[in-house]
Amino acid sequence: MTPLPSPSREEELNAFLKSVELRAFKRTVYAVRQDDAALDIVQDAMIRLSQSYADRPAGEWPMLFQRILSNATLDWFRRQKVRNALFTNIGDLEAAAGGEDGDFDLLEALDVEDTGNEAAETQVSRRQVLAEIEDEIGKLPARQREAFLLRYWEELDVAETAAAMGCSEGSVKTHCSRAVAALSKALPARGITL
């Protein structure tokens, strides 16, 4: 068992986890489409980082955490696949196999502050645009969405993204390029120009 970190090290780890918590949750909700499942996955990833890698240099934590989170998400999908296969074979439990889509609020996640200086119409318009962007990101294929969020939401470079996703840098570039191309077509079609 890994020894517990010293109090100052523990505080440093807690600060790191707090800094990535919201973005990790958002990324995971995009992947699994269930708030409760996403929260469980993120918490599991945080626990794994704390238990296994707390003694590593703090500069390594972001990459380690992203990799752990990606693996935890893949594990969740594998478990869902097994569960769904079981439910498919048991006729009276088929209804239980279909879960509800998560109702995730982008504005809550971003903690957008009401400055009071904006007109109500501007605030509503901004919220609608953010919701439409969130919807289009959610429509991207899983690997494109993951690469896009890691590169542009988590601000990882290509090599870090490749390490977190467990693929080559070329694959990351391809996934990001396709995601950006899809969004550049979809958003203007909805009247959104960035």
Buried (B, 14 or more C-beta within 10 A) or exposed (E): EEEEBEEEEEEBBEEBBEEBBBBBBBBBBBBBBBBEBBBBBBBBBBEBBBEEBBEEEEEEBBBBBBBBBBBBBBEBEEEBEEEBEEBEEEEEEEEEBEEEEBEBEBEEBEEEEEEEEEEEEEBEEEBEBBEBBBEBBBEBEBBBBBBBBBBBBBEBEBEBBBBBBEBEBEBBBBBBEBBBEBBEEBBEEEEBEE
